[in-house]
């Protein structure tokens, strides 16, 4: 993966749009991101990670990515161009953010996060174009991970090498190291396999237990099925009834069950014979019961027919009168419409006369008794008067409009006078206001001119304070080193004295020392004699050669320590003199006070200068307002004159129209009220005319209906209309009388036919039947039949049940052996994978074993660079020591130790110094990057970033680390270092400087040609 170009806008500390040309920056292979603390160096790496994955390293929220310095109308956006897997891609992302909106009620709207991925296409013969690939988050994640071959966690650990994180990995315990390695190498599948095997062991054990339980349950069910017929059997002896075997012997269980099935089949044959005999007896009882029931029914029907004959004869006495009333009612029914019509016309006539009386009471007294013709003439007069009044309505509206216009002109006249007074008042105060703002503006211009000088004063004092603090620190160290030098000098003198005294005492007792080396027959090293009659005796405190060598070594070491302390004091004295020359004798506290005063003066000047643009805008606004007020005053004068002239003319027109309207209104308040009076009077006249005409029409219809009803009654055979009305009956009653007569005729015919039936006549001459006795006999036969049928069905069901249970028992018994074999194999594999058996000699779970192998690969890859960076001194060792992990289990294989090849000793990584920790961590991170890359995709990483940590290295270690980083550039790979160490600025020509300002940071690239 190679980075080409990055654009950030309103992102992090960058308030505006900033561009990074990685192609130019990485041309030499090694480049530096430098800047003050907090300027935003790491934000460049955050922007790269956000563009690719939509989030930044760590757990920071994406809604805080927007720059606090950016204008509210500038959207946060990141654009990254890069190459990966043979494709050149461009990704554009925006986080979720708010922006000003005139449509939203709160004035602020929210824009959701967006992403757009494009791919560059084109050939040598055609221009390159950016074709869209996808524009949603899920598809983009898939495309990015497919192109890079890395997840976000792997990318942050492999490409963005964070110094704090890989130092943490170096010193982490086995538990934390396992968490990181599991996330990077995706070893969850091994943990899933281990869990699957454990579940498989439990499942096979459960299956085996289920089969054993099923065999036991089947034996119990077979015993329950066989128990009833075994208890009821009187022919079988106890010896013939098999006993239930133990569950531990499956073959005996099967034989026992088959013996029970044979006994059940015998009982079933006996029950079938009993059932057949009871069925025959039941059929005979059933036939006898049917014959007795039929005889009883015939006798009952004959008796019932005799009773019905007597009842019908009693009802026939009243039938002649009923038939006469029915005939009259039917003839009168034909007259019902005429009689009903006559009644309706009578009611209508009464209603019309009442309505006419009510309508005439509403008329004036002079017209209440007029004929219809006179009423119509009066109505015409009212219509003519209303038309004349209606013609004057426009004049009345005009009169009202003139009044409204005059009132509106009065309001405009008052407003024009108020505007004239306001403009005149403001213009009177304008000269003093102009002088005041001009004076303030001159003071702000003067303050703005002082800002650069005051800023230089603050920077100079800031530098001097740092120098003074360094001076005082060196003075303290110089005093300590001088004291150490005096102590080392005294120790050197004492060691020399002790060595010389020891040497002198050894020389004094040399004879005794030589005598201890004499042996009989061996020549003396002094005189050559082989006889030693009186050798000298060594003194009790005689020093040995080893004691003298030890004392001389102590003296030499003390002299070396004294020389080193003298050199350190001399170097510190030189540095202190240089610092004193740069800082002067002023104490830091006094310089700090001067700096605070200078900062206050600088801040005051900045604050005053910041007001300059707004003050200039305010003065310009006031000058523009002066011109506007002058124009407003003249316009107000013109409007005032115009309103006065128009109001006078409209008042004269209103007086002329009012005279004509007063005559037309009469006693009414308005023409509308007068028209309402005329309309109401015309309506009452119209109602009275209509009511009189309705009454005349109703009288004519009533006379016609009376004549028609009288003639129809005579035609129907009734002397008068009143007799016909009296003969009327309800249709329901006539229908009832007709049905009663028809029903009597039908019942008479049925009873007559029934009494002539041959079966009934024959049954009537026989003795009375006894169906109850036949029913009791049938009930007893049915009881015997049901008992034998139930016994037979129970025997049949028992045989069927035992047959099915024995088949299930045979199937279950055949499953036990293969289930036992599967459980044994699964339980053994689960124990090995979970490290719960002695077969796992390393006591390591499967995932821990895989992670240990990965860690060993990482350590081997890291040592290649660690030896180069530490002059062949240190090596990382992969440790197999056990460590307590989750749930108290012992985990092995995830330990790291450091080997010092100069001393041959191993120690914990936590004992490394700051510089050694950074070197070892960097080597470990690079090794981790190599292994993760090979594991994830094997694709080369064209760009790497290393974040901070170089300030802990001395000159030699820094040179060794830089040599290793130079080697990383092989294979067209670029390495970016994020640091503020000045020495790196001198060593690396290609740089990207992050400049920190009050209104946001900016970027300034420095390529080798620019230095």
Secondary structure, 3 states (H helix, E strand, C coil): CEEEEEEEEEECCEEEEEEEEHHHHCCCCEEEEEECCCCCHHHHHHHHHHHHHCCCCCCCCHHHCECCCCCCCCCCEEEEEEEECCEEEEEEEECCEEEECCCCCCCEEEECCEEEEEEEECCCCCCCEEEEEECCHHHHHHHHHHHHCCCHHHHHHHCEEEHHHHHHHHHCCHHHHHHHHHHHHCCHHHHHHHHHHHHHHHHHHHHHHHHHHHHHHHHHHHHHHHHHHHHHCCCCCCCCCCCCCCCCCHHHHHHHHHHHHHHHHHHHHHHHHHHHHHHHHHHHHHHHHHHHHHHHHHHHHHHHHHHHHHHHHHHHHHHHHHHHHHHHHHHHHCCHHHHHHHHHHHHHHHHHHHHHHHHHHCCCHHHCCCCHHHHHHHHHHHHHHHHHHHCCHHHHHHHHHHHHHHHHHHHHHHHHHHHHHHHHHHHHHHHHHHHHHHHHHHHHHHHHHHHHHHHHHHHHHHHHHHHHHHHHHHHHHHHHHHHHHHHHHHHHHHHHHHHHHHHHHHHHCHHHHHHCCCCCCCCCCCCCCCCCCCCCCCCCCCCCHHHHHHHHHHHHHHHHHHHHHHHHHHHHHHHHHHHHHHHCCCCHHHHHHHHHHHHHHHHHHHHHHHCHHHHHHHHHHHHHHHHHHHHHHHHHHHHHHHHHHHHHHHHHHHHHHHHHHHHHHCCCCCHHHHHHHHHHHHHHHHHHHHHHHHHHHHHHHHHHHHHHHHHHHHHCCCCCHHHHHHHCCCHHHHHHHHHHHHHHHHHHHHHHHHHCCHHHHHHHCCCCCCHHHHHHHHHHHHHHHHHHHHHHHHHHHHHHHHHHHHHHHHHHHHHHHHHHHHHHHHHHHHHHHCCCCCCCCCCCCHHHHHHHHHHHHHHHHHHHHHHHHCCCCEEEEEECCEEECHHHCEEECCEEEEEECCCCEEEEHHHCCHHHHHHHHHHHHHHHHHHHHHHHCCCCCCEEEEECCHHHCCHHHHHHHHHHHHHHCCCCCEEEEECCCHHHHHHCCEEEEEECCCCCCEEEEECHHHC
